[in-house]
Amino acid sequence: MSDESEAVYDGALRRGGRITVTGDRLLVDRPDDESVAVPLSGVVDVTLQDVDWFLVVMSLGLVGFGLASVGRDLLFAALFVVAGLVSTALTYRKRGALRVSVSGQTRPLRLFPADPQACYDALAAVLDAE
């Protein structure tokens, strides 16, 4: 087996910072927070969230409803269009979330790697090797 401190995956986070997976831990360095180091022995579950298509369709439905209501009440229609666009943008922003559940922590660690599939694959491979 290779050296435990050798990086298996080293990549960028979408909102700035770095994520590094080694043979024995997960290192997260965010520019606005302090660095986080999680031993892989404490990782309970790792999931990769894709885009929530139901929310995307519902959000675009709000936009469509607002556009269809333009003739009745312009303010009402504008509010629906704005709400739908904001909801779509927020849903898109949350795409590719890597959720790492750690034992002893109530909330999972949510990360947004620039290449979520490669990061998930590297983390899953290291966890499977343990």
DSSP file (Angstrom, degrees, kcal/mol; ACC not computed):
  #  RESIDUE AA STRUCTURE BP1 BP2  ACC     N-H-->O    O-->H-N    N-H-->O    O-->H-N    TCO  KAPPA ALPHA  PHI   PSI    X-CA   Y-CA   Z-CA
    1    1 A M              0   0    0      0, 0.0     3,-0.1     0, 0.0     2,-0.0   0.000 360.0 360.0 360.0 150.7    0.0    0.0    0.0
    2    2 A S        -     0   0    0      1,-0.2     2,-0.0     2,-0.1     0, 0.0  -0.188 360.0 -66.4 -77.6 172.1    1.1    3.6   -0.7
    3    3 A D    >   -     0   0    0      1,-0.1     3,-1.3     2,-0.1    20,-0.3  -0.346  42.0-134.1 -58.9 134.3    2.1    6.2    1.9
    4    4 A E  T 3  S+     0   0    0      1,-0.3    19,-1.4    19,-0.1    20,-0.9   0.772 103.3  53.0 -65.0 -27.3   -1.0    7.2    3.9
    5    5 A S  T 3  S+     0   0    0     17,-0.2    -1,-0.3    18,-0.2     2,-0.2   0.499  82.4 111.8 -89.2  -2.5   -0.2   10.9    3.6
    6    6 A E  S <  S-     0   0    0     -3,-1.3    17,-0.7     1,-0.1     2,-0.3  -0.511  77.2-110.6 -72.6 135.8    0.0   10.8   -0.2
    7    7 A A  E     -A   22   0A   0     -2,-0.2    15,-0.3    15,-0.2     3,-0.2  -0.519  31.9-179.5 -73.2 124.5   -2.8   12.7   -2.0
    8    8 A V  E    S+     0   0A   0     13,-3.4     2,-0.4     1,-0.4    14,-0.2   0.792  80.0  11.4 -86.3 -36.0   -5.2   10.4   -3.8
    9    9 A Y  E     +A   21   0A   0     12,-1.8    12,-2.9     2,-0.0     2,-0.4  -0.994  63.1 178.0-143.4 135.5   -7.2   13.4   -5.0
   10   10 A D  E     +A   20   0A   0     -2,-0.4     2,-0.3    10,-0.2    10,-0.2  -0.946  24.9 142.5-138.8 116.5   -6.4   17.1   -4.9
   11   11 A G  E     -A   19   0A   0      8,-2.8     8,-2.8    -2,-0.4     2,-0.2  -0.891  44.3 -93.7-148.0 175.8   -8.9   19.6   -6.3
   12   12 A A  E     -A   18   0A   0     -2,-0.3   102,-3.0     6,-0.2   103,-0.4  -0.604  28.5-127.3 -93.9 153.0  -10.6   22.9   -6.1
   13   13 A L  B >   -D  113   0B   0      4,-1.9     3,-1.6   100,-0.3     4,-0.1  -0.752  25.4-120.8 -91.8 148.4  -13.9   23.8   -4.4
   14   14 A R  T 3  S+     0   0    0     98,-3.6     3,-0.1    -2,-0.3    -1,-0.1   0.854 111.7  43.1 -59.8 -37.1  -16.3   25.7   -6.6
   15   15 A R  T 3  S-     0   0    0     97,-0.3    -1,-0.3     1,-0.3     2,-0.0   0.131 131.3 -74.9 -98.1  21.2  -16.5   28.7   -4.2
   16   16 A G  S <  S+     0   0    0     -3,-1.6    -1,-0.3     1,-0.2     2,-0.2   0.075  89.1  73.6 100.3 147.8  -12.8   28.8   -3.6
   17   17 A G        -     0   0    0     13,-0.2    -4,-1.9    -3,-0.1     2,-0.3  -0.504  68.7 -86.0 106.7-177.9  -10.5   26.6   -1.5
   18   18 A R  E     -AB  12  29A   0     11,-2.3    11,-2.8    -6,-0.3     2,-0.4  -0.912  19.2-156.8-131.1 154.4   -9.1   23.1   -1.9
   19   19 A I  E     -AB  11  28A   0     -8,-2.8    -8,-2.8    -2,-0.3     2,-0.4  -0.999  14.9-175.5-130.9 131.4  -10.2   19.6   -1.1
   20   20 A T  E     -AB  10  27A   0      7,-2.9     7,-3.3    -2,-0.4     2,-0.5  -0.993  10.8-162.0-131.1 130.9   -7.6   16.9   -0.6
   21   21 A V  E     +AB   9  26A   0    -12,-2.9   -13,-3.4    -2,-0.4   -12,-1.8  -0.959  17.0 175.8-111.1 121.9   -8.2   13.2   -0.1
   22   22 A T  E     -A    7   0A   0      3,-2.9   -17,-0.2    -2,-0.5   -15,-0.2  -0.529  49.0 -89.3-110.9-176.0   -5.3   11.2    1.3
   23   23 A G  S    S+     0   0    0    -19,-1.4   -18,-0.2   -17,-0.7   -19,-0.1   0.694 123.7  22.3 -68.6 -18.7   -5.1    7.5    2.3
   24   24 A D  S    S+     0   0    0    -20,-0.9    16,-2.2     1,-0.2    17,-0.5   0.491 122.8  23.2-129.0  -5.4   -6.2    8.3    5.9
   25   25 A R  E     - C   0  39A   0    -21,-0.3    -3,-2.9    14,-0.3     2,-0.5  -0.992  58.2-123.7-158.0 166.2   -8.0   11.6    5.9
   26   26 A L  E     -BC  21  38A   0     12,-2.9    12,-2.9    -2,-0.3     2,-0.5  -0.965  27.2-162.5-112.8 123.5  -10.1   14.3    4.1
   27   27 A L  E     -BC  20  37A   0     -7,-3.3    -7,-2.9    -2,-0.5     2,-0.5  -0.932   6.6-174.2-112.6 128.4   -8.7   17.8    4.2
   28   28 A V  E     -BC  19  36A   0      8,-3.1     8,-3.0    -2,-0.5     2,-0.6  -0.985   3.6-174.6-124.0 123.8  -10.9   20.8    3.4
   29   29 A D  E     -B   18   0A   0    -11,-2.8   -11,-2.3    -2,-0.5   -16,-0.2  -0.909   8.2-178.6-120.5 101.7   -9.4   24.3    3.1
   30   30 A R        -     0   0    0     -2,-0.6   -13,-0.2     4,-0.4     3,-0.2  -0.783  28.9-134.7 -99.3 144.0  -12.0   27.0    2.6
   31   31 A P  S    S+     0   0    0      0, 0.0    -1,-0.1     0, 0.0   -14,-0.1   0.820 104.8  40.5 -68.4 -29.4  -11.0   30.6    2.3
   32   32 A D  S    S+     0   0    0    -16,-0.1     2,-0.2     2,-0.1   -15,-0.0   0.623 118.0  46.2 -95.2 -13.0  -13.6   31.9    4.6
   33   33 A D  S    S-     0   0    0     -3,-0.2     2,-0.1     1,-0.1     3,-0.1  -0.657  91.6 -92.5-117.5 174.5  -13.4   29.2    7.3
   34   34 A E        -     0   0    0     -2,-0.2    -4,-0.4     1,-0.1    -1,-0.1  -0.433  56.7 -85.0 -78.4 165.1  -10.7   27.4    9.1
   35   35 A S        -     0   0    0     -6,-0.1     2,-0.4    -2,-0.1    -6,-0.2  -0.397  40.2-149.0 -71.3 149.1   -9.3   24.2    7.6
   36   36 A V  E     -C   28   0A   0     -8,-3.0    -8,-3.1    -2,-0.1     2,-0.5  -0.981  10.3-170.3-122.7 131.7  -11.1   20.9    8.4
   37   37 A A  E     -C   27   0A   0     -2,-0.4   -10,-0.2   -10,-0.2   -12,-0.0  -0.986   5.2-174.0-122.0 121.9   -9.4   17.6    8.7
   38   38 A V  E     -C   26   0A   0    -12,-2.9   -12,-2.9    -2,-0.5     2,-0.2  -0.962  22.8-131.5-117.3 120.3  -11.6   14.5    8.9
   39   39 A P  E >   -C   25   0A   0      0, 0.0     3,-1.9     0, 0.0     4,-0.3  -0.507  16.3-132.8 -67.6 137.4  -10.0   11.1    9.5
   40   40 A L  G >  S+     0   0    0    -16,-2.2     3,-0.9     1,-0.3   -15,-0.1   0.734 103.9  68.7 -65.4 -20.5  -11.4    8.5    7.0
   41   41 A S  G 3  S+     0   0    0    -17,-0.5    -1,-0.3     1,-0.2   -16,-0.1   0.745  99.8  50.5 -68.0 -21.0  -12.0    6.1    9.9
   42   42 A G  G <  S+     0   0    0     -3,-1.9    61,-3.2    60,-0.0     2,-0.5   0.484  83.0 109.4 -93.3  -4.4  -14.7    8.5   11.2
   43   43 A V  E <   +E  102   0C   0     -3,-0.9    59,-0.3    -4,-0.3     3,-0.1  -0.621  39.4 176.6 -77.5 123.9  -16.5    8.8    7.8
   44   44 A V  E     -     0   0C   0     57,-3.1     2,-0.3    -2,-0.5    58,-0.2   0.857  63.2  -2.2 -92.7 -44.3  -19.9    7.0    8.0
   45   45 A D  E     -E  101   0C   0     56,-1.2    56,-3.0     2,-0.0     2,-0.4  -0.998  52.0-159.8-153.0 146.2  -21.4    7.8    4.6
   46   46 A V  E     +E  100   0C   0     -2,-0.3     2,-0.3    54,-0.2    54,-0.2  -0.996  17.6 175.3-129.7 126.7  -20.5    9.7    1.4
   47   47 A T  E     -E   99   0C   0     52,-2.3    52,-2.9    -2,-0.4     2,-0.5  -0.964  22.0-145.9-130.6 150.0  -23.2   10.7   -1.1
   48   48 A L  E     -E   98   0C   0     -2,-0.3     2,-0.5    50,-0.2    50,-0.2  -0.966  17.2-150.3-115.5 116.9  -23.1   12.8   -4.2
   49   49 A Q  E     -E   97   0C   0     48,-3.0    47,-0.9    -2,-0.5    48,-0.8  -0.750   8.9-160.4 -90.7 127.0  -26.2   14.9   -4.9
   50   50 A D        -     0   0    0     -2,-0.5    47,-0.2     1,-0.2     2,-0.1  -0.235  47.1 -58.3 -86.4-174.9  -27.1   15.6   -8.5
   51   51 A V        -     0   0    0      1,-0.1     2,-1.4    44,-0.1    -1,-0.2  -0.458  52.4-120.6 -64.9 136.8  -29.4   18.5   -9.5
   52   52 A D     >  -     0   0    0     39,-0.3     4,-1.8     1,-0.2     3,-0.4  -0.681  31.1-172.6 -81.5  94.3  -32.9   18.1   -7.9
   53   53 A W  H  > S+     0   0    0     -2,-1.4     4,-2.6     1,-0.2     5,-0.2   0.795  78.4  60.9 -64.1 -30.4  -34.8   17.9  -11.1
   54   54 A F  H  > S+     0   0    0      1,-0.2     4,-2.5     2,-0.2    -1,-0.2   0.939 107.4  45.0 -61.3 -46.1  -38.2   18.1   -9.3
   55   55 A L  H  > S+     0   0    0     -3,-0.4     4,-2.6     2,-0.2    -2,-0.2   0.872 111.6  53.3 -65.9 -36.2  -37.3   21.5   -7.9
   56   56 A V  H  X S+     0   0    0     -4,-1.8     4,-2.6     2,-0.2     5,-0.2   0.944 111.6  45.0 -63.0 -46.8  -36.0   22.7  -11.3
   57   57 A V  H  X S+     0   0    0     -4,-2.6     4,-1.9     1,-0.2    -2,-0.2   0.914 114.6  48.3 -64.2 -42.6  -39.3   21.7  -13.0
   58   58 A M  H  X S+     0   0    0     -4,-2.5     4,-1.8    -5,-0.2    -1,-0.2   0.904 112.1  49.7 -64.2 -40.4  -41.4   23.3  -10.3
   59   59 A S  H  X S+     0   0    0     -4,-2.6     4,-1.8     1,-0.2    -2,-0.2   0.919 111.8  46.9 -64.8 -43.7  -39.3   26.5  -10.4
   60   60 A L  H  X S+     0   0    0     -4,-2.6     4,-2.5     1,-0.2    -1,-0.2   0.820 107.4  58.8 -68.5 -28.4  -39.6   26.7  -14.2
   61   61 A G  H  X S+     0   0    0     -4,-1.9     4,-2.7    -5,-0.2    -1,-0.2   0.878 103.3  52.2 -63.6 -38.3  -43.3   26.1  -13.7
   62   62 A L  H  X S+     0   0    0     -4,-1.8     4,-2.4     2,-0.2    -2,-0.2   0.913 109.5  49.2 -62.5 -42.3  -43.5   29.2  -11.5
   63   63 A V  H  X S+     0   0    0     -4,-1.8     4,-2.5     2,-0.2    -2,-0.2   0.941 112.5  47.6 -61.7 -46.6  -41.8   31.2  -14.3
   64   64 A G  H  X S+     0   0    0     -4,-2.5     4,-2.3     1,-0.2    -2,-0.2   0.897 111.5  49.9 -61.6 -42.1  -44.3   29.8  -16.8
   65   65 A F  H  X S+     0   0    0     -4,-2.7     4,-1.1     2,-0.2    -1,-0.2   0.901 111.1  50.1 -63.2 -40.6  -47.2   30.5  -14.6
   66   66 A G  H  < S+     0   0    0     -4,-2.4     3,-0.4     1,-0.2     4,-0.2   0.914 111.2  47.9 -64.1 -42.6  -46.0   34.1  -14.1
   67   67 A L  H >< S+     0   0    0     -4,-2.5     3,-1.0     1,-0.2     4,-0.2   0.869 110.4  52.0 -66.1 -35.8  -45.5   34.6  -17.8
   68   68 A A  H 3< S+     0   0    0     -4,-2.3     3,-0.4     1,-0.2    -1,-0.2   0.728 108.0  53.7 -70.9 -20.5  -49.0   33.2  -18.5
   69   69 A S  T >X S+     0   0    0     -4,-1.1     4,-1.9    -3,-0.4     3,-1.0   0.361  75.1 102.7 -95.6   4.7  -50.4   35.7  -16.0
   70   70 A V  T <4 S+     0   0    0     -3,-1.0    -1,-0.2     1,-0.3    -2,-0.1   0.873  79.0  53.9 -57.2 -39.0  -48.9   38.8  -17.5
   71   71 A G  T 34 S+     0   0    0     -3,-0.4    -1,-0.3    -4,-0.2     3,-0.2   0.751 111.7  44.6 -69.3 -23.4  -52.2   39.8  -19.0
   72   72 A R  T <4 S-     0   0    0     -3,-1.0     2,-0.3     1,-0.3    -2,-0.2   0.941 132.2  -6.6 -86.6 -54.3  -54.2   39.6  -15.7
   73   73 A D     X  -     0   0    0     -4,-1.9     4,-2.4     1,-0.1    -1,-0.3  -0.888  54.8-160.4-150.3 112.3  -51.9   41.3  -13.2
   74   74 A L  H  > S+     0   0    0     -2,-0.3     4,-2.6     2,-0.2     5,-0.2   0.892  94.0  48.2 -64.1 -43.1  -48.4   42.5  -14.0
   75   75 A L  H  > S+     0   0    0      2,-0.2     4,-2.3     1,-0.2    -1,-0.2   0.931 113.0  48.6 -64.1 -45.5  -47.2   42.7  -10.4
   76   76 A F  H  > S+     0   0    0      1,-0.2     4,-1.7     2,-0.2    -2,-0.2   0.915 113.8  47.1 -58.8 -45.4  -48.5   39.3   -9.6
   77   77 A A  H  X S+     0   0    0     -4,-2.4     4,-2.3    -8,-0.3    -2,-0.2   0.903 110.5  52.0 -64.8 -42.6  -46.9   37.8  -12.8
   78   78 A A  H  X S+     0   0    0     -4,-2.6     4,-2.7     1,-0.2     5,-0.2   0.887 107.0  53.3 -63.3 -39.4  -43.6   39.5  -12.0
   79   79 A L  H  X S+     0   0    0     -4,-2.3     4,-2.5     1,-0.2    -1,-0.2   0.907 110.4  47.0 -63.0 -41.6  -43.5   38.1   -8.5
   80   80 A F  H  X S+     0   0    0     -4,-1.7     4,-2.4     2,-0.2    -2,-0.2   0.908 112.9  48.9 -66.3 -41.6  -44.0   34.6   -9.8
   81   81 A V  H  X S+     0   0    0     -4,-2.3     4,-2.4     2,-0.2    -2,-0.2   0.934 113.8  45.6 -64.2 -45.6  -41.3   35.0  -12.5
   82   82 A V  H  X S+     0   0    0     -4,-2.7     4,-2.6     2,-0.2     5,-0.2   0.928 113.3  49.7 -63.8 -45.5  -38.8   36.4  -10.0
   83   83 A A  H  X S+     0   0    0     -4,-2.5     4,-2.3    -5,-0.2    -1,-0.2   0.905 112.6  48.2 -60.7 -41.5  -39.6   33.7   -7.4
   84   84 A G  H  X S+     0   0    0     -4,-2.4     4,-2.2     2,-0.2    -1,-0.2   0.900 112.5  47.4 -65.7 -41.7  -39.2   31.0  -10.1
   85   85 A L  H  X S+     0   0    0     -4,-2.4     4,-2.4     2,-0.2    -2,-0.2   0.901 113.1  48.2 -67.4 -41.0  -35.9   32.4  -11.4
   86   86 A V  H  X S+     0   0    0     -4,-2.6     4,-2.5     2,-0.2     5,-0.2   0.921 112.6  49.0 -64.3 -43.4  -34.4   32.7   -7.9
   87   87 A S  H  X S+     0   0    0     -4,-2.3     4,-2.2    -5,-0.2    -2,-0.2   0.895 111.3  49.6 -63.4 -40.3  -35.5   29.2   -7.0
   88   88 A T  H  X S+     0   0    0     -4,-2.2     4,-2.4     2,-0.2    -2,-0.2   0.921 111.6  48.7 -63.8 -44.1  -34.0   27.9  -10.2
   89   89 A A  H  X S+     0   0    0     -4,-2.4     4,-2.1     1,-0.2    -2,-0.2   0.914 112.4  47.6 -63.9 -43.3  -30.7   29.7   -9.5
   90   90 A L  H  X S+     0   0    0     -4,-2.5     4,-1.1     2,-0.2    -1,-0.2   0.886 112.5  49.4 -66.0 -38.4  -30.5   28.4   -5.9
   91   91 A T  H  < S+     0   0    0     -4,-2.2     3,-0.4    -5,-0.2   -39,-0.3   0.912 112.1  47.9 -66.4 -42.0  -31.3   24.8   -7.0
   92   92 A Y  H >< S+     0   0    0     -4,-2.4     3,-1.5     1,-0.2    -2,-0.2   0.868 106.7  57.7 -65.7 -36.4  -28.6   25.0   -9.7
   93   93 A R  H 3< S+     0   0    0     -4,-2.1    -1,-0.2     1,-0.3    -2,-0.2   0.801 103.0  54.3 -64.6 -29.0  -26.1   26.4   -7.3
   94   94 A K  T >< S+     0   0    0     -4,-1.1     3,-0.7    -3,-0.4    -1,-0.3   0.373  82.1 123.0 -87.8   4.9  -26.6   23.3   -5.0
   95   95 A R  T <   +     0   0    0     -3,-1.5   -45,-0.2     1,-0.2   -44,-0.1  -0.291  69.3  22.2 -66.3 151.2  -25.8   20.8   -7.8
   96   96 A G  T 3  S+     0   0    0    -47,-0.9     2,-0.4     1,-0.2    -1,-0.2   0.813  79.9 171.4  65.7  32.5  -22.9   18.4   -7.3
   97   97 A A  E <   -E   49   0C   0    -48,-0.8   -48,-3.0    -3,-0.7     2,-0.7  -0.619  23.7-149.8 -78.6 128.9  -23.0   18.6   -3.5
   98   98 A L  E     -EF  48 111C   0     13,-3.1    13,-2.6    -2,-0.4     2,-0.6  -0.891  12.2-161.9 -98.2 116.5  -20.7   16.0   -1.8
   99   99 A R  E     -EF  47 110C   0    -52,-2.9   -52,-2.3    -2,-0.7     2,-0.6  -0.896   5.9-171.1-106.2 121.0  -22.2   15.1    1.6
  100  100 A V  E     -EF  46 109C   0      9,-2.7     9,-3.0    -2,-0.6     2,-0.5  -0.935   9.2-154.8-114.6 110.4  -19.8   13.4    4.0
  101  101 A S  E     -E   45   0C   0    -56,-3.0   -57,-3.1    -2,-0.6   -56,-1.2  -0.741  13.5-165.1 -85.9 127.7  -21.4   12.1    7.2
  102  102 A V  E >   -E   43   0C   0     -2,-0.5     3,-1.9   -59,-0.3   -59,-0.2  -0.926  24.9-109.7-117.3 136.1  -19.0   11.9   10.0
  103  103 A S  T 3  S+     0   0    0    -61,-3.2     3,-0.1    -2,-0.4   -61,-0.0  -0.393 105.4  24.3 -64.1 138.0  -19.5    9.9   13.2
  104  104 A G  T 3  S+     0   0    0      1,-0.3     2,-0.4    -2,-0.1    -1,-0.3   0.329 101.6 103.0  89.0  -7.4  -20.0   12.2   16.2
  105  105 A Q    <   -     0   0    0     -3,-1.9    -1,-0.3     1,-0.1    -3,-0.1  -0.912  58.6-155.3-109.7 134.8  -21.3   15.1   14.0
  106  106 A T  S    S+     0   0    0     -2,-0.4    -1,-0.1    -3,-0.1    -2,-0.0   0.860  82.1  45.8 -76.4 -35.1  -25.0   15.9   13.8
  107  107 A R  S    S-     0   0    0     -6,-0.0    -5,-0.2     1,-0.0    -1,-0.1  -0.877  88.5-118.0-110.1 140.7  -24.8   17.6   10.4
  108  108 A P        -     0   0    0      0, 0.0     2,-0.6     0, 0.0    -7,-0.2  -0.358  32.1-104.6 -71.3 156.7  -22.9   16.2    7.4
  109  109 A L  E     -F  100   0C   0     -9,-3.0    -9,-2.7    -4,-0.1     2,-0.6  -0.732  36.7-154.2 -80.0 119.5  -20.0   18.1    5.9
  110  110 A R  E     +F   99   0C   0     -2,-0.6     2,-0.3   -11,-0.2   -11,-0.2  -0.877  17.8 175.9-103.7 123.3  -21.3   19.6    2.6
  111  111 A L  E     -F   98   0C   0    -13,-2.6   -13,-3.1    -2,-0.6   -92,-0.0  -0.905  24.6-154.2-125.6 152.6  -18.7   20.3    0.0
  112  112 A F        -     0   0    0     -2,-0.3   -98,-3.6   -15,-0.2   -97,-0.3  -0.712  20.8-169.3-126.3  80.0  -19.0   21.6   -3.6
  113  113 A P  B     -D   13   0B   0      0, 0.0  -100,-0.3     0, 0.0     4,-0.1  -0.324  30.2-125.4 -68.5 152.6  -16.0   20.3   -5.5
  114  114 A A  S    S+     0   0    0   -102,-3.0  -101,-0.1     1,-0.3  -103,-0.0   0.861 112.8  31.0 -64.4 -35.4  -15.2   21.7   -9.0
  115  115 A D  S  > S+     0   0    0   -103,-0.4     4,-2.0     1,-0.1    -1,-0.3  -0.768  77.1 175.6-121.1  83.5  -15.2   18.2  -10.3
  116  116 A P  H  > S+     0   0    0      0, 0.0     4,-2.6     0, 0.0     5,-0.2   0.847  74.6  52.4 -63.2 -36.9  -17.7   16.4   -8.0
  117  117 A Q  H  > S+     0   0    0      2,-0.2     4,-2.6     1,-0.2     5,-0.2   0.921 110.8  46.8 -67.6 -42.7  -17.7   13.0   -9.7
  118  118 A A  H  > S+     0   0    0      2,-0.2     4,-2.2     1,-0.2    -1,-0.2   0.894 114.3  48.3 -64.7 -40.1  -13.9   12.7   -9.7
  119  119 A C  H  X S+     0   0    0     -4,-2.0     4,-2.5     2,-0.2     5,-0.2   0.924 113.1  47.4 -65.7 -44.8  -13.8   13.7   -6.0
  120  120 A Y  H  X S+     0   0    0     -4,-2.6     4,-2.8     2,-0.2     5,-0.2   0.920 111.8  50.4 -62.3 -44.7  -16.6   11.3   -5.1
  121  121 A D  H  X S+     0   0    0     -4,-2.6     4,-2.2     2,-0.2    -1,-0.2   0.911 112.2  46.9 -61.1 -43.7  -14.9    8.4   -7.0
  122  122 A A  H  X S+     0   0    0     -4,-2.2     4,-2.0     2,-0.2    -1,-0.2   0.918 114.7  46.3 -65.7 -43.4  -11.5    9.0   -5.3
  123  123 A L  H  X S+     0   0    0     -4,-2.5     4,-2.3     1,-0.2    -2,-0.2   0.907 113.2  48.9 -66.5 -41.9  -13.1    9.2   -1.8
  124  124 A A  H  X S+     0   0    0     -4,-2.8     4,-2.4    -5,-0.2    -1,-0.2   0.890 110.1  52.1 -65.0 -39.1  -15.2    6.1   -2.4
  125  125 A A  H  X S+     0   0    0     -4,-2.2     4,-1.4    -5,-0.2    -2,-0.2   0.908 111.2  46.3 -64.7 -41.5  -12.2    4.2   -3.6
  126  126 A V  H  X S+     0   0    0     -4,-2.0     4,-0.7     1,-0.2    -2,-0.2   0.900 113.8  48.6 -68.0 -39.9  -10.2    5.1   -0.5
  127  127 A L  H >< S+     0   0    0     -4,-2.3     3,-0.6     1,-0.2    -2,-0.2   0.870 110.3  51.2 -67.7 -36.6  -13.1    4.2    1.8
  128  128 A D  H 3< S+     0   0    0     -4,-2.4    -1,-0.2     1,-0.2    -2,-0.2   0.802 104.6  58.3 -69.1 -28.7  -13.6    0.9    0.0
  129  129 A A  H 3<        0   0    0     -4,-1.4    -1,-0.2     1,-0.2    -2,-0.2   0.698 360.0 360.0 -74.8 -18.8   -9.9    0.0    0.4
  130  130 A E    <<        0   0    0     -4,-0.7    -1,-0.2    -3,-0.6    -2,-0.1   0.501 360.0 360.0 -72.8 360.0  -10.1    0.4    4.2
